[in-house]
Amino acid sequence: RWGRRAARLLRPFADVRSGPTPADRARISEALMSGDPRADAVLEAIDRGETSMARVREALRAAVAGESSLPGEPAEVGDFVGAVTEIPDWLDPDLADHGARVCLRAGLTGQDVLGDLALLGGYRPAATTEVLTSTGRLTGEGTATRVAETMAWWHAVAAPDGWRPGSAGWEMTVHVRLMHARVNRAMLAKGWDTSAKGLPINQADMAATNGLFSATFLLGTLVLGIPHSRADGRAVMHLWRWIGHVMGVDPDFLHDRPRRGLRDMYHFLRTSPPPDANSAVLA
C-alpha cells in the first residue's frame, strides 16, 4: 500500500498504466540478490595476497595511459580494469559531454533537486536505510562531510571531460564502486540476513541510485522550471548510463530515455518497504 501511494505521482511521467507485472517483480527480486561480481573478485584477490589496492590503482593508471597490463596481476584485476576503462561501442562522447553541460546548467536548482528530492527521497523506502545508518557516515556530525563528498563527486562527473577514464570524476566513480564492495563484505561478515533483505548493496539499490541522479534529476528540475529538450534529456541519460556502467550497474537498468528510467523508478517504489526508524535518523 505504501509503495502504491509513494509511486502514484510518477505514473504520468513513467509510461505505466498499472503496477509492476510478474516479470517486473521477478526482475527486481533477482536484482535484490545480485551484487557486483567483478569488484568482489578484486577484493578477494587482494585478500589472497595476489595483489594490493595500490597495484590495482597502478593497473588502472596504466590502462588509461594505453600501456600494457602489469605483469603478474591476477585475471580478476584485468577483468575489472577492462570493464571500467574500455569505451563501449554504444558510448557517444559528444552526447555524454552534452549531458554534463545540461547537469551543470541546472545550477542551484539542480542542487535542491539532488538534496531534497533525490537524497531525502531515497531515504523514504527502508530498502537501503539500514546499510546507510550502519556505516555511521550519514548520521551525526559527519553527515555534512559525507554529503559534501557526494556533491563533489557529482560535480566532478559533470565537469568538462569528467566522465572520461583518467578524469577525477571517473576515478571517484571507480573508488565508490570498490567502496561499495567493501561495505557489502563487511555487512555480510556481520551476519546480514540476505534471504530476508537481499544483498546489503545490490543491483536494485545501485540502479535506483543511478536513476535518482539521471531520470529523477531531469523530472525534478523540469518541475521547478528548468526546460529540457528531448535531446537534453537523452544526453543526461546517456552520461549516467556510462557512469552506471563504470559503477557496475547491470546494463538492463541503464537507459537512454528518461521515461524508461522513470518506469524503473516507479517499479522500484512500488516494490519498496515503507520508511522505518532509520529513515527518520537519516533525514
GUMI-362458 format. One record per residue (C-alpha): residue in one letter; z, y, x negated; residue number from 1; chain. Coordinates in Angstrom, 3 decimals, padded with zeros to 6 digits. Example, Ala and Ser with C-alpha at 12.3 -4.5 7.8 and 13.67 -1.06 7.14 Angstrom:
<sites>
residu:A | Z:007.800 | Y:-004.500 | X:-012.300 | num:1 | chaine:A
residu:S | Z:007.140 | Y:-001.060 | X:-013.670 | num:2 | chaine:A
</sites>
This chain:
<sites>
residu:R | Z:000.000 | Y:000.000 | X:000.000 | num:1 | chaine:A
residu:W | Z:000.850 | Y:002.406 | X:-002.805 | num:2 | chaine:A
residu:G | Z:-002.471 | Y:001.674 | X:-004.507 | num:3 | chaine:A
residu:R | Z:-004.427 | Y:002.475 | X:-001.354 | num:4 | chaine:A
residu:R | Z:-002.634 | Y:005.802 | X:-000.931 | num:5 | chaine:A
residu:A | Z:-002.951 | Y:006.725 | X:-004.615 | num:6 | chaine:A
residu:A | Z:-006.672 | Y:005.950 | X:-004.764 | num:7 | chaine:A
residu:R | Z:-007.864 | Y:007.378 | X:-001.461 | num:8 | chaine:A
residu:L | Z:-008.775 | Y:010.821 | X:-002.861 | num:9 | chaine:A
residu:L | Z:-011.120 | Y:009.183 | X:-005.370 | num:10 | chaine:A
residu:R | Z:-013.190 | Y:007.357 | X:-002.762 | num:11 | chaine:A
residu:P | Z:-015.702 | Y:010.174 | X:-002.042 | num:12 | chaine:A
residu:F | Z:-016.427 | Y:010.537 | X:-005.769 | num:13 | chaine:A
residu:A | Z:-016.461 | Y:006.894 | X:-006.786 | num:14 | chaine:A
residu:D | Z:-019.340 | Y:005.303 | X:-004.846 | num:15 | chaine:A
residu:V | Z:-016.999 | Y:002.968 | X:-002.968 | num:16 | chaine:A
residu:R | Z:-016.855 | Y:002.145 | X:000.737 | num:17 | chaine:A
residu:S | Z:-013.978 | Y:-000.324 | X:000.663 | num:18 | chaine:A
residu:G | Z:-011.327 | Y:-001.743 | X:-001.602 | num:19 | chaine:A
residu:P | Z:-011.924 | Y:-003.963 | X:-004.624 | num:20 | chaine:A
residu:T | Z:-013.826 | Y:-007.159 | X:-003.898 | num:21 | chaine:A
residu:P | Z:-012.502 | Y:-010.543 | X:-005.061 | num:22 | chaine:A
residu:A | Z:-014.879 | Y:-010.239 | X:-008.024 | num:23 | chaine:A
residu:D | Z:-013.482 | Y:-006.779 | X:-008.863 | num:24 | chaine:A
residu:R | Z:-009.913 | Y:-008.105 | X:-008.736 | num:25 | chaine:A
residu:A | Z:-010.803 | Y:-011.098 | X:-010.896 | num:26 | chaine:A
residu:R | Z:-012.410 | Y:-008.757 | X:-013.439 | num:27 | chaine:A
residu:I | Z:-009.246 | Y:-006.658 | X:-013.662 | num:28 | chaine:A
residu:S | Z:-006.993 | Y:-009.722 | X:-013.755 | num:29 | chaine:A
residu:E | Z:-008.928 | Y:-011.046 | X:-016.725 | num:30 | chaine:A
residu:A | Z:-008.728 | Y:-007.640 | X:-018.417 | num:31 | chaine:A
residu:L | Z:-004.940 | Y:-007.577 | X:-017.993 | num:32 | chaine:A
residu:M | Z:-004.741 | Y:-010.780 | X:-020.030 | num:33 | chaine:A
residu:S | Z:-007.245 | Y:-009.648 | X:-022.696 | num:34 | chaine:A
residu:G | Z:-006.452 | Y:-007.626 | X:-025.800 | num:35 | chaine:A
residu:D | Z:-008.269 | Y:-006.695 | X:-029.000 | num:36 | chaine:A
residu:P | Z:-009.018 | Y:-009.876 | X:-030.994 | num:37 | chaine:A
residu:R | Z:-010.729 | Y:-008.028 | X:-033.866 | num:38 | chaine:A
residu:A | Z:-007.761 | Y:-005.747 | X:-034.560 | num:39 | chaine:A
residu:D | Z:-005.342 | Y:-008.647 | X:-034.090 | num:40 | chaine:A
residu:A | Z:-007.265 | Y:-010.682 | X:-036.661 | num:41 | chaine:A
residu:V | Z:-006.998 | Y:-007.883 | X:-039.239 | num:42 | chaine:A
residu:L | Z:-003.228 | Y:-007.685 | X:-038.819 | num:43 | chaine:A
residu:E | Z:-002.948 | Y:-011.470 | X:-039.088 | num:44 | chaine:A
residu:A | Z:-004.923 | Y:-011.374 | X:-042.365 | num:45 | chaine:A
residu:I | Z:-002.506 | Y:-008.718 | X:-043.653 | num:46 | chaine:A
residu:D | Z:000.470 | Y:-010.857 | X:-042.627 | num:47 | chaine:A
residu:R | Z:-001.021 | Y:-013.817 | X:-044.503 | num:48 | chaine:A
residu:G | Z:-001.234 | Y:-011.675 | X:-047.643 | num:49 | chaine:A
residu:E | Z:-005.041 | Y:-011.885 | X:-047.782 | num:50 | chaine:A
residu:T | Z:-005.470 | Y:-008.105 | X:-047.631 | num:51 | chaine:A
residu:S | Z:-003.486 | Y:-004.919 | X:-047.075 | num:52 | chaine:A
residu:M | Z:-003.809 | Y:-001.848 | X:-044.897 | num:53 | chaine:A
residu:A | Z:-004.771 | Y:000.148 | X:-047.996 | num:54 | chaine:A
residu:R | Z:-007.629 | Y:-002.277 | X:-048.675 | num:55 | chaine:A
residu:V | Z:-008.726 | Y:-002.122 | X:-045.046 | num:56 | chaine:A
residu:R | Z:-008.906 | Y:001.666 | X:-045.322 | num:57 | chaine:A
residu:E | Z:-010.895 | Y:001.310 | X:-048.547 | num:58 | chaine:A
residu:A | Z:-013.304 | Y:-001.097 | X:-046.850 | num:59 | chaine:A
residu:L | Z:-013.803 | Y:001.412 | X:-044.042 | num:60 | chaine:A
residu:R | Z:-014.485 | Y:004.196 | X:-046.542 | num:61 | chaine:A
residu:A | Z:-016.984 | Y:002.043 | X:-048.420 | num:62 | chaine:A
residu:A | Z:-018.844 | Y:001.117 | X:-045.231 | num:63 | chaine:A
residu:V | Z:-019.115 | Y:004.759 | X:-044.161 | num:64 | chaine:A
residu:A | Z:-020.483 | Y:005.630 | X:-047.618 | num:65 | chaine:A
residu:G | Z:-023.053 | Y:002.856 | X:-047.346 | num:66 | chaine:A
residu:E | Z:-021.501 | Y:000.869 | X:-050.174 | num:67 | chaine:A
residu:S | Z:-021.219 | Y:-002.901 | X:-050.331 | num:68 | chaine:A
residu:S | Z:-018.153 | Y:-004.565 | X:-048.919 | num:69 | chaine:A
residu:L | Z:-015.130 | Y:-005.070 | X:-051.128 | num:70 | chaine:A
residu:P | Z:-015.187 | Y:-008.409 | X:-052.953 | num:71 | chaine:A
residu:G | Z:-012.673 | Y:-010.944 | X:-051.782 | num:72 | chaine:A
residu:E | Z:-011.936 | Y:-009.345 | X:-048.436 | num:73 | chaine:A
residu:P | Z:-011.450 | Y:-011.851 | X:-045.594 | num:74 | chaine:A
residu:A | Z:-014.144 | Y:-012.178 | X:-042.946 | num:75 | chaine:A
residu:E | Z:-011.814 | Y:-010.668 | X:-040.337 | num:76 | chaine:A
residu:V | Z:-011.842 | Y:-007.342 | X:-042.189 | num:77 | chaine:A
residu:G | Z:-015.631 | Y:-007.296 | X:-042.495 | num:78 | chaine:A
residu:D | Z:-015.987 | Y:-008.050 | X:-038.782 | num:79 | chaine:A
residu:F | Z:-013.636 | Y:-005.216 | X:-037.823 | num:80 | chaine:A
residu:V | Z:-015.217 | Y:-002.741 | X:-040.242 | num:81 | chaine:A
residu:G | Z:-018.695 | Y:-003.510 | X:-038.944 | num:82 | chaine:A
residu:A | Z:-017.570 | Y:-003.099 | X:-035.340 | num:83 | chaine:A
residu:V | Z:-016.278 | Y:000.457 | X:-035.896 | num:84 | chaine:A
residu:T | Z:-018.825 | Y:001.771 | X:-038.436 | num:85 | chaine:A
residu:E | Z:-022.197 | Y:000.401 | X:-037.295 | num:86 | chaine:A
residu:I | Z:-024.022 | Y:002.645 | X:-034.831 | num:87 | chaine:A
residu:P | Z:-025.218 | Y:000.565 | X:-031.841 | num:88 | chaine:A
residu:D | Z:-028.790 | Y:000.884 | X:-030.576 | num:89 | chaine:A
residu:W | Z:-027.634 | Y:002.477 | X:-027.332 | num:90 | chaine:A
residu:L | Z:-025.914 | Y:005.440 | X:-029.005 | num:91 | chaine:A
residu:D | Z:-027.819 | Y:008.736 | X:-028.801 | num:92 | chaine:A
residu:P | Z:-026.321 | Y:011.138 | X:-031.395 | num:93 | chaine:A
residu:D | Z:-027.719 | Y:014.225 | X:-029.657 | num:94 | chaine:A
residu:L | Z:-026.206 | Y:013.125 | X:-026.353 | num:95 | chaine:A
residu:A | Z:-022.827 | Y:012.497 | X:-027.985 | num:96 | chaine:A
residu:D | Z:-022.952 | Y:015.977 | X:-029.576 | num:97 | chaine:A
residu:H | Z:-023.780 | Y:017.436 | X:-026.154 | num:98 | chaine:A
residu:G | Z:-020.796 | Y:015.624 | X:-024.632 | num:99 | chaine:A
residu:A | Z:-018.455 | Y:017.037 | X:-027.263 | num:100 | chaine:A
residu:R | Z:-019.646 | Y:020.582 | X:-026.528 | num:101 | chaine:A
residu:V | Z:-019.034 | Y:020.077 | X:-022.802 | num:102 | chaine:A
residu:C | Z:-015.479 | Y:018.875 | X:-023.513 | num:103 | chaine:A
residu:L | Z:-014.647 | Y:021.927 | X:-025.623 | num:104 | chaine:A
residu:R | Z:-016.331 | Y:024.282 | X:-023.171 | num:105 | chaine:A
residu:A | Z:-013.629 | Y:023.457 | X:-020.614 | num:106 | chaine:A
residu:G | Z:-011.111 | Y:025.382 | X:-022.730 | num:107 | chaine:A
residu:L | Z:-007.556 | Y:025.708 | X:-021.444 | num:108 | chaine:A
residu:T | Z:-008.601 | Y:024.403 | X:-018.034 | num:109 | chaine:A
residu:G | Z:-009.565 | Y:021.177 | X:-019.749 | num:110 | chaine:A
residu:Q | Z:-006.134 | Y:021.032 | X:-021.390 | num:111 | chaine:A
residu:D | Z:-004.494 | Y:021.468 | X:-017.980 | num:112 | chaine:A
residu:V | Z:-006.514 | Y:018.567 | X:-016.608 | num:113 | chaine:A
residu:L | Z:-005.692 | Y:016.334 | X:-019.579 | num:114 | chaine:A
residu:G | Z:-001.988 | Y:017.145 | X:-019.338 | num:115 | chaine:A
residu:D | Z:-001.307 | Y:017.401 | X:-015.618 | num:116 | chaine:A
residu:L | Z:-003.916 | Y:015.047 | X:-014.174 | num:117 | chaine:A
residu:A | Z:-004.704 | Y:012.533 | X:-016.915 | num:118 | chaine:A
residu:L | Z:-001.328 | Y:012.254 | X:-018.703 | num:119 | chaine:A
residu:L | Z:001.042 | Y:012.639 | X:-015.750 | num:120 | chaine:A
residu:G | Z:-001.405 | Y:010.791 | X:-013.503 | num:121 | chaine:A
residu:G | Z:-001.361 | Y:007.939 | X:-015.977 | num:122 | chaine:A
residu:Y | Z:002.429 | Y:007.776 | X:-015.715 | num:123 | chaine:A
residu:R | Z:002.338 | Y:007.212 | X:-011.946 | num:124 | chaine:A
residu:P | Z:001.446 | Y:003.498 | X:-011.918 | num:125 | chaine:A
residu:A | Z:004.112 | Y:001.321 | X:-013.515 | num:126 | chaine:A
residu:A | Z:001.442 | Y:-000.761 | X:-015.263 | num:127 | chaine:A
residu:T | Z:001.946 | Y:000.891 | X:-018.671 | num:128 | chaine:A
residu:T | Z:005.234 | Y:002.764 | X:-018.399 | num:129 | chaine:A
residu:E | Z:007.490 | Y:000.071 | X:-019.890 | num:130 | chaine:A
residu:V | Z:005.391 | Y:-000.091 | X:-023.049 | num:131 | chaine:A
residu:L | Z:005.292 | Y:003.699 | X:-023.355 | num:132 | chaine:A
residu:T | Z:009.038 | Y:004.145 | X:-022.994 | num:133 | chaine:A
residu:S | Z:009.831 | Y:001.237 | X:-025.329 | num:134 | chaine:A
residu:T | Z:008.196 | Y:002.956 | X:-028.296 | num:135 | chaine:A
residu:G | Z:010.565 | Y:005.915 | X:-027.861 | num:136 | chaine:A
residu:R | Z:007.901 | Y:008.410 | X:-028.917 | num:137 | chaine:A
residu:L | Z:007.176 | Y:009.754 | X:-025.428 | num:138 | chaine:A
residu:T | Z:010.768 | Y:010.325 | X:-024.390 | num:139 | chaine:A
residu:G | Z:013.388 | Y:012.726 | X:-025.671 | num:140 | chaine:A
residu:E | Z:012.944 | Y:015.216 | X:-028.479 | num:141 | chaine:A
residu:G | Z:009.876 | Y:013.547 | X:-029.965 | num:142 | chaine:A
residu:T | Z:007.777 | Y:013.893 | X:-026.822 | num:143 | chaine:A
residu:A | Z:006.197 | Y:017.240 | X:-027.694 | num:144 | chaine:A
residu:T | Z:005.168 | Y:015.984 | X:-031.124 | num:145 | chaine:A
residu:R | Z:003.597 | Y:012.818 | X:-029.697 | num:146 | chaine:A
residu:V | Z:001.673 | Y:014.736 | X:-027.023 | num:147 | chaine:A
residu:A | Z:000.521 | Y:017.234 | X:-029.656 | num:148 | chaine:A
residu:E | Z:-000.782 | Y:014.337 | X:-031.755 | num:149 | chaine:A
residu:T | Z:-002.815 | Y:013.075 | X:-028.807 | num:150 | chaine:A
residu:M | Z:-004.284 | Y:016.519 | X:-028.219 | num:151 | chaine:A
residu:A | Z:-005.089 | Y:016.874 | X:-031.923 | num:152 | chaine:A
residu:W | Z:-006.953 | Y:013.554 | X:-031.721 | num:153 | chaine:A
residu:W | Z:-008.888 | Y:014.708 | X:-028.635 | num:154 | chaine:A
residu:H | Z:-009.884 | Y:017.964 | X:-030.334 | num:155 | chaine:A
residu:A | Z:-010.894 | Y:016.086 | X:-033.491 | num:156 | chaine:A
residu:V | Z:-013.148 | Y:013.789 | X:-031.447 | num:157 | chaine:A
residu:A | Z:-014.711 | Y:016.747 | X:-029.612 | num:158 | chaine:A
residu:A | Z:-015.203 | Y:018.815 | X:-032.780 | num:159 | chaine:A
residu:P | Z:-018.751 | Y:019.068 | X:-034.186 | num:160 | chaine:A
residu:D | Z:-019.648 | Y:015.609 | X:-035.561 | num:161 | chaine:A
residu:G | Z:-016.106 | Y:014.486 | X:-034.738 | num:162 | chaine:A
residu:W | Z:-017.306 | Y:011.205 | X:-033.276 | num:163 | chaine:A
residu:R | Z:-019.314 | Y:010.146 | X:-036.353 | num:164 | chaine:A
residu:P | Z:-017.987 | Y:007.435 | X:-038.680 | num:165 | chaine:A
residu:G | Z:-016.080 | Y:009.072 | X:-041.517 | num:166 | chaine:A
residu:S | Z:-015.031 | Y:012.127 | X:-039.493 | num:167 | chaine:A
residu:A | Z:-011.425 | Y:013.000 | X:-038.746 | num:168 | chaine:A
residu:G | Z:-011.882 | Y:012.132 | X:-035.064 | num:169 | chaine:A
residu:W | Z:-013.304 | Y:008.732 | X:-035.918 | num:170 | chaine:A
residu:E | Z:-010.565 | Y:007.998 | X:-038.475 | num:171 | chaine:A
residu:M | Z:-007.865 | Y:008.863 | X:-035.943 | num:172 | chaine:A
residu:T | Z:-009.513 | Y:006.633 | X:-033.345 | num:173 | chaine:A
residu:V | Z:-009.560 | Y:003.654 | X:-035.723 | num:174 | chaine:A
residu:H | Z:-005.918 | Y:004.369 | X:-036.626 | num:175 | chaine:A
residu:V | Z:-004.914 | Y:004.365 | X:-032.945 | num:176 | chaine:A
residu:R | Z:-006.727 | Y:001.064 | X:-032.412 | num:177 | chaine:A
residu:L | Z:-004.784 | Y:-000.643 | X:-035.174 | num:178 | chaine:A
residu:M | Z:-001.564 | Y:001.003 | X:-033.997 | num:179 | chaine:A
residu:H | Z:-002.126 | Y:-000.456 | X:-030.507 | num:180 | chaine:A
residu:A | Z:-002.499 | Y:-003.899 | X:-032.049 | num:181 | chaine:A
residu:R | Z:000.785 | Y:-003.436 | X:-033.922 | num:182 | chaine:A
residu:V | Z:002.600 | Y:-002.364 | X:-030.742 | num:183 | chaine:A
residu:N | Z:001.229 | Y:-005.415 | X:-028.931 | num:184 | chaine:A
residu:R | Z:002.500 | Y:-007.745 | X:-031.650 | num:185 | chaine:A
residu:A | Z:005.917 | Y:-006.067 | X:-031.683 | num:186 | chaine:A
residu:M | Z:006.316 | Y:-006.266 | X:-027.900 | num:187 | chaine:A
residu:L | Z:005.231 | Y:-009.907 | X:-027.783 | num:188 | chaine:A
residu:A | Z:007.692 | Y:-010.739 | X:-030.577 | num:189 | chaine:A
residu:K | Z:010.481 | Y:-009.289 | X:-028.420 | num:190 | chaine:A
residu:G | Z:009.737 | Y:-011.751 | X:-025.618 | num:191 | chaine:A
residu:W | Z:007.335 | Y:-009.764 | X:-023.446 | num:192 | chaine:A
residu:D | Z:006.514 | Y:-011.731 | X:-020.257 | num:193 | chaine:A
residu:T | Z:002.721 | Y:-011.848 | X:-020.425 | num:194 | chaine:A
residu:S | Z:002.389 | Y:-014.163 | X:-017.422 | num:195 | chaine:A
residu:A | Z:004.095 | Y:-011.576 | X:-015.205 | num:196 | chaine:A
residu:K | Z:002.839 | Y:-008.319 | X:-016.737 | num:197 | chaine:A
residu:G | Z:-000.313 | Y:-009.059 | X:-018.697 | num:198 | chaine:A
residu:L | Z:-000.514 | Y:-008.165 | X:-022.382 | num:199 | chaine:A
residu:P | Z:001.565 | Y:-005.106 | X:-023.334 | num:200 | chaine:A
residu:I | Z:-001.603 | Y:-003.156 | X:-024.250 | num:201 | chaine:A
residu:N | Z:-004.532 | Y:-004.822 | X:-022.530 | num:202 | chaine:A
residu:Q | Z:-008.175 | Y:-004.171 | X:-021.747 | num:203 | chaine:A
residu:A | Z:-007.422 | Y:-002.783 | X:-018.281 | num:204 | chaine:A
residu:D | Z:-004.966 | Y:-000.229 | X:-019.712 | num:205 | chaine:A
residu:M | Z:-007.336 | Y:000.685 | X:-022.546 | num:206 | chaine:A
residu:A | Z:-010.275 | Y:001.117 | X:-020.177 | num:207 | chaine:A
residu:A | Z:-008.211 | Y:003.195 | X:-017.747 | num:208 | chaine:A
residu:T | Z:-007.064 | Y:005.467 | X:-020.580 | num:209 | chaine:A
residu:N | Z:-010.657 | Y:005.954 | X:-021.709 | num:210 | chaine:A
residu:G | Z:-011.563 | Y:006.763 | X:-018.102 | num:211 | chaine:A
residu:L | Z:-008.880 | Y:009.459 | X:-017.961 | num:212 | chaine:A
residu:F | Z:-010.494 | Y:011.219 | X:-020.937 | num:213 | chaine:A
residu:S | Z:-014.018 | Y:010.928 | X:-019.517 | num:214 | chaine:A
residu:A | Z:-014.637 | Y:010.449 | X:-015.792 | num:215 | chaine:A
residu:T | Z:-011.275 | Y:011.847 | X:-014.660 | num:216 | chaine:A
residu:F | Z:-011.615 | Y:014.794 | X:-017.054 | num:217 | chaine:A
residu:L | Z:-015.029 | Y:015.624 | X:-015.570 | num:218 | chaine:A
residu:L | Z:-013.775 | Y:015.404 | X:-011.989 | num:219 | chaine:A
residu:G | Z:-010.634 | Y:017.450 | X:-012.667 | num:220 | chaine:A
residu:T | Z:-012.422 | Y:020.289 | X:-014.441 | num:221 | chaine:A
residu:L | Z:-015.109 | Y:020.345 | X:-011.750 | num:222 | chaine:A
residu:V | Z:-012.488 | Y:020.655 | X:-009.001 | num:223 | chaine:A
residu:L | Z:-010.889 | Y:023.536 | X:-010.917 | num:224 | chaine:A
residu:G | Z:-014.167 | Y:025.456 | X:-011.028 | num:225 | chaine:A
residu:I | Z:-015.989 | Y:024.420 | X:-014.203 | num:226 | chaine:A
residu:P | Z:-019.531 | Y:023.375 | X:-013.250 | num:227 | chaine:A
residu:H | Z:-021.103 | Y:020.370 | X:-014.933 | num:228 | chaine:A
residu:S | Z:-024.768 | Y:019.482 | X:-014.593 | num:229 | chaine:A
residu:R | Z:-025.762 | Y:015.860 | X:-014.236 | num:230 | chaine:A
residu:A | Z:-026.834 | Y:015.938 | X:-017.880 | num:231 | chaine:A
residu:D | Z:-023.429 | Y:017.345 | X:-018.887 | num:232 | chaine:A
residu:G | Z:-021.627 | Y:014.559 | X:-017.074 | num:233 | chaine:A
residu:R | Z:-023.774 | Y:011.861 | X:-018.613 | num:234 | chaine:A
residu:A | Z:-023.231 | Y:013.381 | X:-022.070 | num:235 | chaine:A
residu:V | Z:-019.435 | Y:013.355 | X:-021.762 | num:236 | chaine:A
residu:M | Z:-019.501 | Y:009.766 | X:-020.545 | num:237 | chaine:A
residu:H | Z:-021.790 | Y:008.818 | X:-023.452 | num:238 | chaine:A
residu:L | Z:-019.435 | Y:010.373 | X:-026.006 | num:239 | chaine:A
residu:W | Z:-016.464 | Y:008.458 | X:-024.605 | num:240 | chaine:A
residu:R | Z:-018.481 | Y:005.287 | X:-024.295 | num:241 | chaine:A
residu:W | Z:-018.768 | Y:005.422 | X:-028.088 | num:242 | chaine:A
residu:I | Z:-015.108 | Y:006.369 | X:-028.587 | num:243 | chaine:A
residu:G | Z:-014.108 | Y:003.490 | X:-026.298 | num:244 | chaine:A
residu:H | Z:-016.344 | Y:001.204 | X:-028.343 | num:245 | chaine:A
residu:V | Z:-014.575 | Y:002.250 | X:-031.562 | num:246 | chaine:A
residu:M | Z:-011.206 | Y:001.857 | X:-029.798 | num:247 | chaine:A
residu:G | Z:-012.047 | Y:-001.732 | X:-028.873 | num:248 | chaine:A
residu:V | Z:-012.594 | Y:-001.337 | X:-025.107 | num:249 | chaine:A
residu:D | Z:-014.667 | Y:-004.095 | X:-023.525 | num:250 | chaine:A
residu:P | Z:-018.291 | Y:-002.878 | X:-023.026 | num:251 | chaine:A
residu:D | Z:-018.060 | Y:-003.926 | X:-019.370 | num:252 | chaine:A
residu:F | Z:-015.776 | Y:-000.927 | X:-018.782 | num:253 | chaine:A
residu:L | Z:-017.843 | Y:001.650 | X:-020.714 | num:254 | chaine:A
residu:H | Z:-020.363 | Y:003.605 | X:-018.649 | num:255 | chaine:A
residu:D | Z:-022.859 | Y:006.463 | X:-018.889 | num:256 | chaine:A
residu:R | Z:-022.454 | Y:007.595 | X:-015.254 | num:257 | chaine:A
residu:P | Z:-019.338 | Y:009.489 | X:-014.114 | num:258 | chaine:A
residu:R | Z:-019.389 | Y:007.895 | X:-010.662 | num:259 | chaine:A
residu:R | Z:-019.449 | Y:004.438 | X:-012.185 | num:260 | chaine:A
residu:G | Z:-016.469 | Y:005.377 | X:-014.325 | num:261 | chaine:A
residu:L | Z:-014.614 | Y:006.740 | X:-011.302 | num:262 | chaine:A
residu:R | Z:-015.303 | Y:003.499 | X:-009.438 | num:263 | chaine:A
residu:D | Z:-013.397 | Y:001.647 | X:-012.160 | num:264 | chaine:A
residu:M | Z:-010.586 | Y:004.194 | X:-011.956 | num:265 | chaine:A
residu:Y | Z:-010.458 | Y:003.663 | X:-008.184 | num:266 | chaine:A
residu:H | Z:-010.200 | Y:-000.098 | X:-008.660 | num:267 | chaine:A
residu:F | Z:-007.510 | Y:000.287 | X:-011.320 | num:268 | chaine:A
residu:L | Z:-005.430 | Y:002.421 | X:-008.953 | num:269 | chaine:A
residu:R | Z:-005.963 | Y:000.067 | X:-006.031 | num:270 | chaine:A
residu:T | Z:-004.573 | Y:-002.817 | X:-008.082 | num:271 | chaine:A
residu:S | Z:-001.738 | Y:-000.921 | X:-009.805 | num:272 | chaine:A
residu:P | Z:002.003 | Y:-001.223 | X:-009.122 | num:273 | chaine:A
residu:P | Z:003.831 | Y:001.863 | X:-007.807 | num:274 | chaine:A
residu:P | Z:005.898 | Y:004.197 | X:-010.019 | num:275 | chaine:A
residu:D | Z:009.152 | Y:002.890 | X:-011.468 | num:276 | chaine:A
residu:A | Z:012.135 | Y:004.416 | X:-013.239 | num:277 | chaine:A
residu:N | Z:010.115 | Y:004.611 | X:-016.471 | num:278 | chaine:A
residu:S | Z:007.538 | Y:006.774 | X:-014.686 | num:279 | chaine:A
residu:A | Z:010.224 | Y:009.349 | X:-013.956 | num:280 | chaine:A
residu:V | Z:011.540 | Y:009.228 | X:-017.533 | num:281 | chaine:A
residu:L | Z:008.063 | Y:009.805 | X:-018.966 | num:282 | chaine:A
residu:A | Z:007.267 | Y:012.617 | X:-016.520 | num:283 | chaine:A
</sites>
